[in-house]
Amino acid sequence: MPMVIIYALVTWFGLAFVKQMANEKLRSDLELVGRAIRLPVSEALAKNDLTALQSNLESVFSIGRVYGASVFDKEGKLVTFSGVTEKDLSRSYMAELVVQTGEQQDGYRSVEGRDVYSYFLPITDRQGEVNGLLQITRRASDFERSFEKLTRLAWLSWAGLVLVTLGILFLGHHRAIGRYVSQLVNSMRRVAQGDHKHRATESGPREIRELITGLNQMLDSITAAEAEISAHRHQEYLLQEQLKEKEKMAAIGQVARGVAHELGAPLTVIDGRAQRLSRKTDDADSLRQLEAVRGQVKRLTRMVQQLLDFSRHQQVQTEEFGITELVNQAVENLGYEMLIDSCQIQITPSSPAQMLCGDPQRLELALINILRNAVQAAQREVTIYWHKDSESLMIHIEDDGPGLTTPEQSEKLLSPFYTTKSQGEGTGLGLTIAAHIIKDHRGELTLTNRKNGGCRVTVRLPLQENSAHES
């Protein structure tokens, strides 16, 4: 709109200037004509030579576009004329002003119902006194028609310029800025609707590209902040879960320690009395019954020991030992406490000379608990083998039993007091104790199913250079 208004003002002032210049041109043309014939007209008027006057007046028309020429005396009476003229100027203020001042005058007048432009020149005698008037007229309509054409052309040009300017502005704005601004607005709307992964395409003028770059950087910062907040929340959740787990295990440990303490003394008394009774009798049936009692006492004693192991919070006693010796010792000790004739234990190491750092007694207890469960679940065979990766030693204990019924069962088997054995055959603490011992050594215990059936227990322990820490 400001440009349209400026164009209109320029056109209006231009037309006004052209009109003024045309009036000046019209006036100067008539002034030149009048000055050219004023002297011969003055001499002819002084001699009262009408023929000479008429001849001089008619010479004006040779210039062209002159409407009329007339000579008046100083009273405004018509002396002679050529073309269209006024008959009497006795009442004309302009004629009276020319006679009084001796200066030329000009202006628009109406002659015989037509608008004309009249130019008055005083006619003087040899003494310089005004003795008449010379009037030359041109039709105003000639100029008006030309000016009207010029005005129409000017305003048509203005309208065309406005249309061209608007077209350039709209099309140029759309191609240079508008479409890029629209793309930026659409990108901001997508982000506002929740699509925080969207990024605006960097294109367009430099200022628009800077805006898009700023928007994308802001979205990247928001995404990074959200990811950091999510990571902190996840870490907080893990810490809370660990705290809950520790609190639960501490409570269970207190209960287990109390139960083990209460059962330990009565079991020792029962075993001692059964042993004394077996020495005092020779009856085979009584001896068999007493051995059964002692066997159950041993089983209960082992459960009490597991409860005590579970409740103790021990430090890891670090020393160097070989994995082969540890596995062989665990298998040998397992043979003392249970019959494994129906199940073979195969040891197939891939790196038998591998050394570890940790507490061998506690790790042996963990392996015994794992092997005990594997032997109880196996049908014919349990296999033990190990190998190294980049930073750890992986120990695998596999059986050919039924395996895990569901993937979720692996987590339950590591929970305290969960067992798949029949009532009275297990405490559900063996794998839990093993998992805690391995965790104290910065390791990890996992349970999975084998492809060919059975269960695989994997123990990951750090190598010798990654020494264990105190838990």
Contacts in CASP RR format, 6 or more apart in sequence:
PFRMAT RR
TARGET T0000
AUTHOR 0000-0000-0000
METHOD contacts of the structure
MODEL  1
MPMVIIYALVTWFGLAFVKQMANEKLRSDLELVGRAIRLPVSEALAKNDL
TALQSNLESVFSIGRVYGASVFDKEGKLVTFSGVTEKDLSRSYMAELVVQ
TGEQQDGYRSVEGRDVYSYFLPITDRQGEVNGLLQITRRASDFERSFEKL
TRLAWLSWAGLVLVTLGILFLGHHRAIGRYVSQLVNSMRRVAQGDHKHRA
TESGPREIRELITGLNQMLDSITAAEAEISAHRHQEYLLQEQLKEKEKMA
AIGQVARGVAHELGAPLTVIDGRAQRLSRKTDDADSLRQLEAVRGQVKRL
TRMVQQLLDFSRHQQVQTEEFGITELVNQAVENLGYEMLIDSCQIQITPS
SPAQMLCGDPQRLELALINILRNAVQAAQREVTIYWHKDSESLMIHIEDD
GPGLTTPEQSEKLLSPFYTTKSQGEGTGLGLTIAAHIIKDHRGELTLTNR
KNGGCRVTVRLPLQENSAHES
3 165 0 8 1.000
3 169 0 8 1.000
4 162 0 8 1.000
4 165 0 8 1.000
4 166 0 8 1.000
7 158 0 8 1.000
7 161 0 8 1.000
7 162 0 8 1.000
7 165 0 8 1.000
8 158 0 8 1.000
11 154 0 8 1.000
11 155 0 8 1.000
11 157 0 8 1.000
11 158 0 8 1.000
14 154 0 8 1.000
15 147 0 8 1.000
15 150 0 8 1.000
15 151 0 8 1.000
15 154 0 8 1.000
18 147 0 8 1.000
18 150 0 8 1.000
19 147 0 8 1.000
22 143 0 8 1.000
22 146 0 8 1.000
22 147 0 8 1.000
26 117 0 8 1.000
26 138 0 8 1.000
26 143 0 8 1.000
27 106 0 8 1.000
27 117 0 8 1.000
27 119 0 8 1.000
29 63 0 8 1.000
29 138 0 8 1.000
30 66 0 8 1.000
30 106 0 8 1.000
30 117 0 8 1.000
30 119 0 8 1.000
30 136 0 8 1.000
30 138 0 8 1.000
31 104 0 8 1.000
31 119 0 8 1.000
31 121 0 8 1.000
33 60 0 8 1.000
33 63 0 8 1.000
33 66 0 8 1.000
33 136 0 8 1.000
34 60 0 8 1.000
34 119 0 8 1.000
34 121 0 8 1.000
34 134 0 8 1.000
34 136 0 8 1.000
35 121 0 8 1.000
37 56 0 8 1.000
37 57 0 8 1.000
37 59 0 8 1.000
37 60 0 8 1.000
37 69 0 8 1.000
37 134 0 8 1.000
38 121 0 8 1.000
38 123 0 8 1.000
38 134 0 8 1.000
40 52 0 8 1.000
40 56 0 8 1.000
41 53 0 8 1.000
41 56 0 8 1.000
41 57 0 8 1.000
41 71 0 8 1.000
41 123 0 8 1.000
41 134 0 8 1.000
42 123 0 8 1.000
42 124 0 8 1.000
42 125 0 8 1.000
42 131 0 8 1.000
43 52 0 8 1.000
44 50 0 8 1.000
44 52 0 8 1.000
44 53 0 8 1.000
44 56 0 8 1.000
45 53 0 8 1.000
45 71 0 8 1.000
45 73 0 8 1.000
45 79 0 8 1.000
45 123 0 8 1.000
45 131 0 8 1.000
45 132 0 8 1.000
46 125 0 8 1.000
46 126 0 8 1.000
46 131 0 8 1.000
50 79 0 8 1.000
50 80 0 8 1.000
53 71 0 8 1.000
53 79 0 8 1.000
53 80 0 8 1.000
54 80 0 8 1.000
54 82 0 8 1.000
57 69 0 8 1.000
57 70 0 8 1.000
57 71 0 8 1.000
57 80 0 8 1.000
57 81 0 8 1.000
57 82 0 8 1.000
58 69 0 8 1.000
58 82 0 8 1.000
60 66 0 8 1.000
60 68 0 8 1.000
60 69 0 8 1.000
60 82 0 8 1.000
60 136 0 8 1.000
61 68 0 8 1.000
61 69 0 8 1.000
61 82 0 8 1.000
61 83 0 8 1.000
65 138 0 8 1.000
65 139 0 8 1.000
65 142 0 8 1.000
66 136 0 8 1.000
66 137 0 8 1.000
66 138 0 8 1.000
67 83 0 8 1.000
67 84 0 8 1.000
67 111 0 8 1.000
67 116 0 8 1.000
67 137 0 8 1.000
67 138 0 8 1.000
67 139 0 8 1.000
68 81 0 8 1.000
68 82 0 8 1.000
68 83 0 8 1.000
68 84 0 8 1.000
68 85 0 8 1.000
68 136 0 8 1.000
68 137 0 8 1.000
69 81 0 8 1.000
69 82 0 8 1.000
69 83 0 8 1.000
69 85 0 8 1.000
69 134 0 8 1.000
69 135 0 8 1.000
69 136 0 8 1.000
69 137 0 8 1.000
70 78 0 8 1.000
70 79 0 8 1.000
70 80 0 8 1.000
70 81 0 8 1.000
70 82 0 8 1.000
70 85 0 8 1.000
70 86 0 8 1.000
70 134 0 8 1.000
70 135 0 8 1.000
71 78 0 8 1.000
71 79 0 8 1.000
71 80 0 8 1.000
71 81 0 8 1.000
71 123 0 8 1.000
71 132 0 8 1.000
71 133 0 8 1.000
71 134 0 8 1.000
71 135 0 8 1.000
72 78 0 8 1.000
72 79 0 8 1.000
72 89 0 8 1.000
72 95 0 8 1.000
72 132 0 8 1.000
72 133 0 8 1.000
72 135 0 8 1.000
73 79 0 8 1.000
73 131 0 8 1.000
73 132 0 8 1.000
73 133 0 8 1.000
74 99 0 8 1.000
74 130 0 8 1.000
74 131 0 8 1.000
74 132 0 8 1.000
74 133 0 8 1.000
75 90 0 8 1.000
76 88 0 8 1.000
76 89 0 8 1.000
76 90 0 8 1.000
76 92 0 8 1.000
76 95 0 8 1.000
76 132 0 8 1.000
76 133 0 8 1.000
77 88 0 8 1.000
77 89 0 8 1.000
77 90 0 8 1.000
78 85 0 8 1.000
78 86 0 8 1.000
78 87 0 8 1.000
78 88 0 8 1.000
78 89 0 8 1.000
79 132 0 8 1.000
84 111 0 8 1.000
84 112 0 8 1.000
84 114 0 8 1.000
84 116 0 8 1.000
84 137 0 8 1.000
85 111 0 8 1.000
85 135 0 8 1.000
85 137 0 8 1.000
86 92 0 8 1.000
86 109 0 8 1.000
86 111 0 8 1.000
86 135 0 8 1.000
89 95 0 8 1.000
89 133 0 8 1.000
89 135 0 8 1.000
94 105 0 8 1.000
94 107 0 8 1.000
94 109 0 8 1.000
94 118 0 8 1.000
94 120 0 8 1.000
95 120 0 8 1.000
95 133 0 8 1.000
97 105 0 8 1.000
98 104 0 8 1.000
98 105 0 8 1.000
98 120 0 8 1.000
98 121 0 8 1.000
98 122 0 8 1.000
98 130 0 8 1.000
98 133 0 8 1.000
99 122 0 8 1.000
99 130 0 8 1.000
99 132 0 8 1.000
99 133 0 8 1.000
102 122 0 8 1.000
102 124 0 8 1.000
102 130 0 8 1.000
103 122 0 8 1.000
104 119 0 8 1.000
104 120 0 8 1.000
104 121 0 8 1.000
104 122 0 8 1.000
105 119 0 8 1.000
105 120 0 8 1.000
106 117 0 8 1.000
106 118 0 8 1.000
106 119 0 8 1.000
106 120 0 8 1.000
107 117 0 8 1.000
107 118 0 8 1.000
107 119 0 8 1.000
108 115 0 8 1.000
108 116 0 8 1.000
108 117 0 8 1.000
108 118 0 8 1.000
108 140 0 8 1.000
109 115 0 8 1.000
109 116 0 8 1.000
109 117 0 8 1.000
109 118 0 8 1.000
109 137 0 8 1.000
110 116 0 8 1.000
111 118 0 8 1.000
111 137 0 8 1.000
114 139 0 8 1.000
114 141 0 8 1.000
115 139 0 8 1.000
115 140 0 8 1.000
115 141 0 8 1.000
115 144 0 8 1.000
116 137 0 8 1.000
116 138 0 8 1.000
116 139 0 8 1.000
116 140 0 8 1.000
117 137 0 8 1.000
117 138 0 8 1.000
117 139 0 8 1.000
117 140 0 8 1.000
117 143 0 8 1.000
118 135 0 8 1.000
118 136 0 8 1.000
118 137 0 8 1.000
119 135 0 8 1.000
119 136 0 8 1.000
119 137 0 8 1.000
120 133 0 8 1.000
120 134 0 8 1.000
120 135 0 8 1.000
121 133 0 8 1.000
121 134 0 8 1.000
121 136 0 8 1.000
122 130 0 8 1.000
122 132 0 8 1.000
122 133 0 8 1.000
122 134 0 8 1.000
123 130 0 8 1.000
123 131 0 8 1.000
123 132 0 8 1.000
123 133 0 8 1.000
123 134 0 8 1.000
124 130 0 8 1.000
124 131 0 8 1.000
125 131 0 8 1.000
176 205 0 8 1.000
177 204 0 8 1.000
177 205 0 8 1.000
177 208 0 8 1.000
180 203 0 8 1.000
180 204 0 8 1.000
180 205 0 8 1.000
180 208 0 8 1.000
181 208 0 8 1.000
183 200 0 8 1.000
183 201 0 8 1.000
183 203 0 8 1.000
184 200 0 8 1.000
184 208 0 8 1.000
184 211 0 8 1.000
184 212 0 8 1.000
184 215 0 8 1.000
187 198 0 8 1.000
187 199 0 8 1.000
187 200 0 8 1.000
187 201 0 8 1.000
187 212 0 8 1.000
187 215 0 8 1.000
188 200 0 8 1.000
188 215 0 8 1.000
190 198 0 8 1.000
191 198 0 8 1.000
191 215 0 8 1.000
191 219 0 8 1.000
196 219 0 8 1.000
196 222 0 8 1.000
196 223 0 8 1.000
196 226 0 8 1.000
197 223 0 8 1.000
198 219 0 8 1.000
199 216 0 8 1.000
199 219 0 8 1.000
200 212 0 8 1.000
200 215 0 8 1.000
200 216 0 8 1.000
201 212 0 8 1.000
202 209 0 8 1.000
202 212 0 8 1.000
202 213 0 8 1.000
202 216 0 8 1.000
203 209 0 8 1.000
203 212 0 8 1.000
249 416 0 8 1.000
249 436 0 8 1.000
252 310 0 8 1.000
252 416 0 8 1.000
252 417 0 8 1.000
253 310 0 8 1.000
253 311 0 8 1.000
254 311 0 8 1.000
256 307 0 8 1.000
256 308 0 8 1.000
256 310 0 8 1.000
256 311 0 8 1.000
256 429 0 8 1.000
257 307 0 8 1.000
257 308 0 8 1.000
257 311 0 8 1.000
258 311 0 8 1.000
259 304 0 8 1.000
259 307 0 8 1.000
260 304 0 8 1.000
260 305 0 8 1.000
260 307 0 8 1.000
260 308 0 8 1.000
260 311 0 8 1.000
263 300 0 8 1.000
263 304 0 8 1.000
264 301 0 8 1.000
264 304 0 8 1.000
267 297 0 8 1.000
267 300 0 8 1.000
267 301 0 8 1.000
267 304 0 8 1.000
270 293 0 8 1.000
270 297 0 8 1.000
271 294 0 8 1.000
271 297 0 8 1.000
271 298 0 8 1.000
271 301 0 8 1.000
274 290 0 8 1.000
274 293 0 8 1.000
274 294 0 8 1.000
274 297 0 8 1.000
275 294 0 8 1.000
277 286 0 8 1.000
277 290 0 8 1.000
278 286 0 8 1.000
278 287 0 8 1.000
278 290 0 8 1.000
278 291 0 8 1.000
278 294 0 8 1.000
281 287 0 8 1.000
281 290 0 8 1.000
302 337 0 8 1.000
303 426 0 8 1.000
303 427 0 8 1.000
303 429 0 8 1.000
306 427 0 8 1.000
306 429 0 8 1.000
306 430 0 8 1.000
306 433 0 8 1.000
307 427 0 8 1.000
307 429 0 8 1.000
309 365 0 8 1.000
309 429 0 8 1.000
309 433 0 8 1.000
310 416 0 8 1.000
310 429 0 8 1.000
310 432 0 8 1.000
310 433 0 8 1.000
310 436 0 8 1.000
313 471 0 8 1.000
314 359 0 8 1.000
314 362 0 8 1.000
314 440 0 8 1.000
315 470 0 8 1.000
315 471 0 8 1.000
316 358 0 8 1.000
316 359 0 8 1.000
316 362 0 8 1.000
316 440 0 8 1.000
316 441 0 8 1.000
316 468 0 8 1.000
316 469 0 8 1.000
316 470 0 8 1.000
316 471 0 8 1.000
317 358 0 8 1.000
317 359 0 8 1.000
317 361 0 8 1.000
317 362 0 8 1.000
318 357 0 8 1.000
318 358 0 8 1.000
318 359 0 8 1.000
318 467 0 8 1.000
318 468 0 8 1.000
319 357 0 8 1.000
319 358 0 8 1.000
319 359 0 8 1.000
319 360 0 8 1.000
320 355 0 8 1.000
320 356 0 8 1.000
320 357 0 8 1.000
320 358 0 8 1.000
320 464 0 8 1.000
321 355 0 8 1.000
321 356 0 8 1.000
321 358 0 8 1.000
321 360 0 8 1.000
322 353 0 8 1.000
322 354 0 8 1.000
322 355 0 8 1.000
322 356 0 8 1.000
323 349 0 8 1.000
323 352 0 8 1.000
323 354 0 8 1.000
323 355 0 8 1.000
323 356 0 8 1.000
323 386 0 8 1.000
323 393 0 8 1.000
323 395 0 8 1.000
324 349 0 8 1.000
324 352 0 8 1.000
324 353 0 8 1.000
324 354 0 8 1.000
326 356 0 8 1.000
326 360 0 8 1.000
326 363 0 8 1.000
326 364 0 8 1.000
326 367 0 8 1.000
327 347 0 8 1.000
327 349 0 8 1.000
327 367 0 8 1.000
327 384 0 8 1.000
327 386 0 8 1.000
327 395 0 8 1.000
328 347 0 8 1.000
329 360 0 8 1.000
329 364 0 8 1.000
330 364 0 8 1.000
330 367 0 8 1.000
330 368 0 8 1.000
330 371 0 8 1.000
331 345 0 8 1.000
331 347 0 8 1.000
331 371 0 8 1.000
331 384 0 8 1.000
333 364 0 8 1.000
333 368 0 8 1.000
334 340 0 8 1.000
334 368 0 8 1.000
334 371 0 8 1.000
334 372 0 8 1.000
334 375 0 8 1.000
338 372 0 8 1.000
338 375 0 8 1.000
340 375 0 8 1.000
342 380 0 8 1.000
343 375 0 8 1.000
343 378 0 8 1.000
343 379 0 8 1.000
343 380 0 8 1.000
343 381 0 8 1.000
343 382 0 8 1.000
344 380 0 8 1.000
344 381 0 8 1.000
344 382 0 8 1.000
345 371 0 8 1.000
345 375 0 8 1.000
345 381 0 8 1.000
345 382 0 8 1.000
345 383 0 8 1.000
345 384 0 8 1.000
346 381 0 8 1.000
346 382 0 8 1.000
346 383 0 8 1.000
346 384 0 8 1.000
347 384 0 8 1.000
347 385 0 8 1.000
348 383 0 8 1.000
348 384 0 8 1.000
348 385 0 8 1.000
349 385 0 8 1.000
349 386 0 8 1.000
350 385 0 8 1.000
350 386 0 8 1.000
350 387 0 8 1.000
351 386 0 8 1.000
351 387 0 8 1.000
351 388 0 8 1.000
354 386 0 8 1.000
354 388 0 8 1.000
354 393 0 8 1.000
354 463 0 8 1.000
355 464 0 8 1.000
356 363 0 8 1.000
356 393 0 8 1.000
356 461 0 8 1.000
356 463 0 8 1.000
356 464 0 8 1.000
357 464 0 8 1.000
357 466 0 8 1.000
357 467 0 8 1.000
357 468 0 8 1.000
358 441 0 8 1.000
358 467 0 8 1.000
358 468 0 8 1.000
359 441 0 8 1.000
359 468 0 8 1.000
362 437 0 8 1.000
362 440 0 8 1.000
363 437 0 8 1.000
363 438 0 8 1.000
363 441 0 8 1.000
363 461 0 8 1.000
365 433 0 8 1.000
365 434 0 8 1.000
365 437 0 8 1.000
366 433 0 8 1.000
366 434 0 8 1.000
366 437 0 8 1.000
366 438 0 8 1.000
366 459 0 8 1.000
367 395 0 8 1.000
367 397 0 8 1.000
367 434 0 8 1.000
367 459 0 8 1.000
369 430 0 8 1.000
369 431 0 8 1.000
369 433 0 8 1.000
369 434 0 8 1.000
370 397 0 8 1.000
370 431 0 8 1.000
370 434 0 8 1.000
370 445 0 8 1.000
370 457 0 8 1.000
370 459 0 8 1.000
371 382 0 8 1.000
371 384 0 8 1.000
371 397 0 8 1.000
372 430 0 8 1.000
373 430 0 8 1.000
373 431 0 8 1.000
373 457 0 8 1.000
374 382 0 8 1.000
374 397 0 8 1.000
374 398 0 8 1.000
374 399 0 8 1.000
374 455 0 8 1.000
374 457 0 8 1.000
375 382 0 8 1.000
375 399 0 8 1.000
376 421 0 8 1.000
377 399 0 8 1.000
377 401 0 8 1.000
377 402 0 8 1.000
377 403 0 8 1.000
377 454 0 8 1.000
377 455 0 8 1.000
378 399 0 8 1.000
378 400 0 8 1.000
378 401 0 8 1.000
379 400 0 8 1.000
379 401 0 8 1.000
380 400 0 8 1.000
381 399 0 8 1.000
381 400 0 8 1.000
382 397 0 8 1.000
382 398 0 8 1.000
382 399 0 8 1.000
382 400 0 8 1.000
383 396 0 8 1.000
383 397 0 8 1.000
383 398 0 8 1.000
383 399 0 8 1.000
384 395 0 8 1.000
384 396 0 8 1.000
384 397 0 8 1.000
384 398 0 8 1.000
385 395 0 8 1.000
385 396 0 8 1.000
386 393 0 8 1.000
386 394 0 8 1.000
386 395 0 8 1.000
386 396 0 8 1.000
387 393 0 8 1.000
387 394 0 8 1.000
388 394 0 8 1.000
388 463 0 8 1.000
391 462 0 8 1.000
391 463 0 8 1.000
391 466 0 8 1.000
392 443 0 8 1.000
392 460 0 8 1.000
392 461 0 8 1.000
392 462 0 8 1.000
392 463 0 8 1.000
393 460 0 8 1.000
393 461 0 8 1.000
393 462 0 8 1.000
393 463 0 8 1.000
394 458 0 8 1.000
394 459 0 8 1.000
394 460 0 8 1.000
395 458 0 8 1.000
395 459 0 8 1.000
395 460 0 8 1.000
395 461 0 8 1.000
396 456 0 8 1.000
396 457 0 8 1.000
396 458 0 8 1.000
396 459 0 8 1.000
397 456 0 8 1.000
397 457 0 8 1.000
397 459 0 8 1.000
398 450 0 8 1.000
398 454 0 8 1.000
398 455 0 8 1.000
398 456 0 8 1.000
398 457 0 8 1.000
399 454 0 8 1.000
399 455 0 8 1.000
400 452 0 8 1.000
400 453 0 8 1.000
400 454 0 8 1.000
401 453 0 8 1.000
401 454 0 8 1.000
401 455 0 8 1.000
402 453 0 8 1.000
402 454 0 8 1.000
403 449 0 8 1.000
403 450 0 8 1.000
403 453 0 8 1.000
403 454 0 8 1.000
403 455 0 8 1.000
404 410 0 8 1.000
404 413 0 8 1.000
404 447 0 8 1.000
404 448 0 8 1.000
404 449 0 8 1.000
404 455 0 8 1.000
409 420 0 8 1.000
409 447 0 8 1.000
410 446 0 8 1.000
410 447 0 8 1.000
410 448 0 8 1.000
412 418 0 8 1.000
413 420 0 8 1.000
413 431 0 8 1.000
413 447 0 8 1.000
414 431 0 8 1.000
414 432 0 8 1.000
414 435 0 8 1.000
414 445 0 8 1.000
414 447 0 8 1.000
415 432 0 8 1.000
416 428 0 8 1.000
416 429 0 8 1.000
416 432 0 8 1.000
417 427 0 8 1.000
417 428 0 8 1.000
417 429 0 8 1.000
417 432 0 8 1.000
418 428 0 8 1.000
419 425 0 8 1.000
419 426 0 8 1.000
419 427 0 8 1.000
419 428 0 8 1.000
431 445 0 8 1.000
431 447 0 8 1.000
434 445 0 8 1.000
435 445 0 8 1.000
438 444 0 8 1.000
438 445 0 8 1.000
438 459 0 8 1.000
438 460 0 8 1.000
438 461 0 8 1.000
439 445 0 8 1.000
439 471 0 8 1.000
440 468 0 8 1.000
440 471 0 8 1.000
441 461 0 8 1.000
441 462 0 8 1.000
441 468 0 8 1.000
442 461 0 8 1.000
442 462 0 8 1.000
442 466 0 8 1.000
442 468 0 8 1.000
442 469 0 8 1.000
443 459 0 8 1.000
443 460 0 8 1.000
443 461 0 8 1.000
443 462 0 8 1.000
444 459 0 8 1.000
444 460 0 8 1.000
445 457 0 8 1.000
445 458 0 8 1.000
445 459 0 8 1.000
445 460 0 8 1.000
446 457 0 8 1.000
446 458 0 8 1.000
446 460 0 8 1.000
447 455 0 8 1.000
447 456 0 8 1.000
447 457 0 8 1.000
447 458 0 8 1.000
448 455 0 8 1.000
448 456 0 8 1.000
448 458 0 8 1.000
449 455 0 8 1.000
449 456 0 8 1.000
450 456 0 8 1.000
462 468 0 8 1.000
END
